């Protein structure tokens, strides 16, 4: 039963990030520099075309042991269909999803899961998302959202079908957890947000203006918020390229972790697991958890992002889950 409890904690480390507010608007301090402010503004032209590589990996850490648990890549294209004084019309196309195998040291189940994700990704190749932004580059709408939702739901159903045959899922079903029932509770809006995560990240800061320099703020915990430390920085180099970085660290109290794990345990219709949770949590989890959300984006002078790093990590005792996404400019054409 101890192993089951540890498995639930690991599941928590995977899902906890979706329950915590991460990169959002943050107040900034006045810091003087050569550039007093750093505005993120799109200076796009009709027919601008950029290609990006997206590489994402996850690791599970237990003390001194580190295992890479996922690795996916994709190549995407963004092109400007129309440009006007009020904003831009653009298209975002999924081009290819190269397959990358996990190391032999990775658990078989995670190697199998990685293969499933890679196979489903092939079904997205060629899909185009039509979207619009305001004159600063802030996304204002997805024009073919209905089609995207339909495709995302179809892929979810296929994924559930594939994952349901995993030995771990069969064992979980015997313990009262059915992944098909869980899938019915998934919010479609959140699913679409995940589907368009990279696109939203690339345009996340557009329309915002940041104070140049670095600002650090610490907030103590309240009844409704975590203890947190936020670092925001913005800078411009001699070529006119600029960067914006946000690093947010939250301290997760044992009480919050217990509530969150309790919600996960509640998915199992099994008295034995619930009893184990009530008896063992306090003795096995004796420290607070730490959740960190880091995002840094580098921009060309015309407002196109050319390098982005997002890393999220959740640590509870010796167990840690790290997820890193890197988006890099592959090639481009900027209309004269």
C-alpha positions in Angstrom: 0.0 0.0 0.0 3.0 2.3 0.6 3.9 2.0 -3.1 0.4 3.0 -4.1 0.6 6.1 -1.9 3.9 7.1 -3.4 2.4 6.6 -6.9 -0.4 9.0 -6.0 2.2 11.5 -4.8 4.0 11.2 -8.1 0.7 11.8 -9.9 0.2 14.9 -7.8 3.6 16.2 -8.9 2.5 15.8 -12.5 -0.8 17.6 -12.0 -0.2 20.1 -9.3 0.9 22.8 -11.7 -2.5 23.1 -13.3 -3.9 24.1 -9.9 -1.5 27.0 -9.2 -1.5 30.4 -10.8 1.8 30.9 -12.6 2.7 33.4 -15.3 0.2 36.2 -15.0 0.4 40.0 -14.9 2.7 41.1 -12.1 3.2 44.6 -10.6 6.6 46.1 -11.4 8.9 48.5 -9.6 10.5 51.6 -11.1 14.1 50.8 -12.0 16.1 53.2 -14.1 18.3 52.2 -17.0 19.1 53.3 -20.5 15.6 52.1 -21.5 13.1 53.1 -18.8 10.5 50.7 -20.3 10.4 47.7 -22.5 7.2 47.5 -24.6 6.4 44.2 -26.4 4.9 45.3 -29.6 4.3 43.6 -33.0 5.7 45.4 -36.0 4.6 42.7 -38.4 4.0 42.9 -42.2 1.7 41.0 -44.5 3.4 37.8 -45.7 5.9 37.6 -42.8 6.6 33.9 -42.2 8.4 32.3 -39.3 9.2 28.7 -38.5 9.8 27.4 -35.0 11.1 24.2 -33.4 9.3 23.3 -30.1 11.2 20.8 -27.9 9.6 19.6 -24.6 11.0 17.2 -22.1 10.0 16.0 -18.6 12.1 14.5 -15.8 11.2 12.6 -12.6 13.7 13.1 -9.8 13.9 11.0 -6.6 16.8 12.1 -4.5 20.0 11.5 -6.6 18.1 9.5 -9.3 16.9 11.4 -12.4 14.9 9.7 -15.2 13.7 11.5 -18.3 10.0 10.6 -18.7 8.9 12.3 -21.9 10.4 13.9 -24.9 8.5 15.4 -27.9 9.4 17.8 -30.7 7.4 19.6 -33.3 7.9 22.2 -36.0 5.4 24.9 -36.6 4.9 27.9 -38.9 3.3 31.3 -38.3 2.5 33.5 -41.3 0.8 36.9 -41.5 -2.2 36.7 -43.8 -3.2 40.4 -43.5 -2.0 43.5 -41.8 -4.1 46.6 -40.9 -3.9 49.5 -38.6 -6.1 47.8 -36.1 -4.3 44.4 -36.0 -3.2 41.3 -37.8 -4.7 38.1 -39.2 -2.3 35.1 -38.9 -2.2 31.4 -39.4 -0.4 28.9 -37.1 0.3 25.5 -38.7 1.6 22.2 -37.2 4.1 21.0 -39.7 5.9 17.9 -38.3 6.4 15.9 -35.1 9.8 14.0 -35.2 9.9 10.9 -33.0 12.5 10.8 -30.3 12.9 7.7 -28.2 13.4 7.8 -24.5 16.5 6.2 -23.0 16.4 2.5 -22.1 16.6 3.4 -18.4 13.1 4.9 -18.6 10.2 2.8 -17.3 8.5 0.7 -20.0 5.2 2.3 -19.3 6.6 5.8 -19.9 8.3 4.7 -23.1 5.0 3.3 -24.2 3.2 6.5 -23.3 5.7 8.5 -25.2 5.1 6.3 -28.3 1.3 6.9 -28.0 1.8 10.7 -27.8 4.1 10.6 -30.8 1.5 8.5 -32.8 -1.4 10.8 -32.0 0.7 13.9 -32.8 1.0 12.7 -36.4 -2.8 13.2 -36.7 -2.3 16.9 -36.1 0.2 17.5 -38.9 -1.1 20.0 -41.4 -3.7 21.5 -39.0 -3.9 25.3 -39.3 -5.2 27.6 -36.6 -6.5 30.9 -37.9 -6.2 33.7 -35.3 -6.2 37.5 -35.0 -4.4 40.0 -32.8 -4.7 43.7 -32.1 -2.2 46.2 -33.3 0.3 45.3 -30.5 0.2 41.6 -31.3 -2.1 40.5 -28.4 -4.3 37.6 -29.5 -7.9 38.6 -29.7 -9.6 35.5 -31.1 -9.3 32.1 -32.8 -11.4 32.1 -36.0 -11.8 28.4 -36.4 -12.1 27.5 -32.7 -15.0 25.1 -33.3 -12.9 23.0 -35.6 -10.0 23.0 -33.2 -12.3 21.9 -30.3 -13.7 19.1 -32.4 -10.2 17.8 -33.3 -8.9 18.2 -29.7 -11.8 16.1 -28.4 -11.3 13.5 -31.0 -7.6 13.2 -30.1 -8.5 13.0 -26.4 -10.8 10.1 -27.1 -8.1 8.3 -29.0 -5.6 9.0 -26.3 -7.9 7.6 -23.6 -8.5 4.5 -25.7 -4.7 4.0 -26.1 -3.8 4.7 -22.5 -6.6 2.5 -21.1 -4.7 -0.6 -22.1 -1.6 0.3 -20.1 -0.9 -2.2 -17.3 -0.9 0.7 -14.7 -4.4 1.8 -15.9 -5.7 -1.7 -15.7 -4.4 -2.0 -12.1 -5.8 1.4 -11.3 -9.2 0.3 -12.6 -9.1 -2.7 -10.3 -8.6 -0.2 -7.5 -11.6 1.8 -8.5 -10.1 4.4 -10.8 -11.4 4.4 -14.4 -9.5 6.7 -16.8 -12.6 6.8 -19.1 -14.7 8.3 -16.2 -12.0 10.8 -15.4 -11.9 11.9 -19.1 -15.5 12.8 -18.9 -14.7 15.5 -16.3 -12.0 17.2 -18.5 -12.9 20.8 -19.3 -12.8 21.3 -23.1 -11.6 24.9 -22.7 -8.6 23.7 -20.7 -8.0 21.0 -23.3 -8.0 23.6 -26.1 -5.7 25.8 -24.0 -3.2 22.9 -23.9 -3.6 22.3 -27.6 -2.7 25.9 -28.3 -0.2 26.3 -25.4 2.8 27.1 -27.6 1.0 29.7 -29.7 -0.3 31.4 -26.6 3.2 31.5 -25.0 4.7 33.1 -28.1 2.2 36.0 -27.9 1.8 36.1 -24.1 3.6 39.3 -23.5 2.5 41.3 -26.5 0.7 44.5 -25.6 2.4 44.7 -22.2 5.0 47.2 -21.2 7.7 46.2 -18.6 10.0 48.4 -16.5 13.6 47.9 -17.6 15.8 46.2 -15.0 15.0 43.6 -12.4 12.3 43.6 -9.8 11.9 41.1 -6.9 8.9 40.8 -4.6 8.1 38.5 -1.7 4.6 37.9 -0.4 3.8 36.1 2.8 1.0 33.5 2.8 -2.5 34.5 3.5 -5.7 32.5 4.0 -6.2 32.6 0.2 -2.7 32.8 -1.3 0.6 31.0 -1.0 3.9 32.4 0.2 5.6 33.4 -3.0 8.6 35.1 -4.5 8.4 36.8 -7.9 11.3 38.0 -10.0 10.6 40.0 -13.1 13.2 41.4 -15.5 13.3 43.1 -18.8 16.2 44.3 -20.9 17.2 45.6 -24.4 20.5 44.9 -26.1 22.6 47.0 -28.4 21.0 45.5 -31.5 17.5 46.4 -30.3 16.6 42.8 -29.4 14.9 42.5 -26.0 14.1 40.0 -23.3 11.3 39.5 -20.7 11.7 37.0 -17.8 9.4 36.0 -15.0 10.3 33.5 -12.3 7.6 32.7 -9.7 8.1 30.4 -6.8 5.2 29.3 -4.6 5.5 27.4 -1.2 2.9 24.7 -1.1 1.7 24.1 2.5 1.3 20.5 3.7 -2.4 21.4 4.3 -2.8 22.3 0.6 -0.9 19.2 -0.6 -3.0 17.0 1.7 -6.2 18.5 0.2 -4.9 18.1 -3.4 -3.8 14.5 -2.8 -7.1 13.9 -1.1 -8.9 15.0 -4.3 -6.7 12.5 -6.3 -7.4 9.8 -3.8 -11.0 10.5 -4.2 -10.9 9.4 -7.8 -10.3 5.9 -6.5 -13.4 4.2 -5.4 -11.4 2.1 -3.0 -11.6 2.1 0.8 -8.2 0.6 1.3 -6.5 3.5 -0.6 -8.5 6.1 1.3 -7.6 4.4 4.6 -3.9 4.3 3.6 -4.0 8.0 2.7 -5.5 9.0 6.1 -3.1 6.9 8.0 0.1 7.5 6.1 0.1 11.1 4.8 1.3 12.9 7.9 4.1 10.4 8.5 5.3 10.3 4.8 5.0 14.0 3.9 6.6 16.1 6.6 7.7 19.1 4.5 6.1 21.8 2.4 6.2 21.6 -1.3 7.8 24.0 -3.8 6.3 24.9 -7.2 8.4 27.1 -9.6 7.2 28.5 -12.9 9.9 30.2 -15.0 9.4 31.9 -18.4 11.9 33.8 -20.5 11.3 35.1 -24.0 13.8 36.8 -26.3 12.4 39.1 -29.1 13.7 40.6 -32.3 13.3 44.4 -32.7 10.1 43.8 -34.8 8.4 41.9 -32.0 8.8 38.3 -33.3 10.0 36.0 -30.5 13.2 34.1 -31.4 13.8 32.1 -28.3 11.6 31.0 -25.4 12.2 28.8 -22.4 9.4 27.7 -20.0 10.2 25.4 -17.1 7.9 24.2 -14.3 8.9 22.1 -11.4 7.1 20.7 -8.4 9.1 19.3 -5.5 7.7 17.5 -2.5 10.4 16.1 -0.2 12.7 14.0 -2.3 10.3 13.7 -5.2 10.4 16.2 -8.0 8.8 16.6 -11.4 10.4 19.0 -13.9 8.9 19.9 -17.3 10.8 22.1 -19.8 9.7 23.6 -23.1 12.1 25.4 -25.5 10.8 27.2 -28.6 13.5 28.4 -31.0 13.3 30.3 -34.3 14.3 28.0 -37.1 14.0 30.2 -40.2 12.0 33.3 -41.3 11.0 35.6 -44.1 10.1 39.2 -43.3 8.3 41.1 -46.0 9.9 44.3 -47.1 
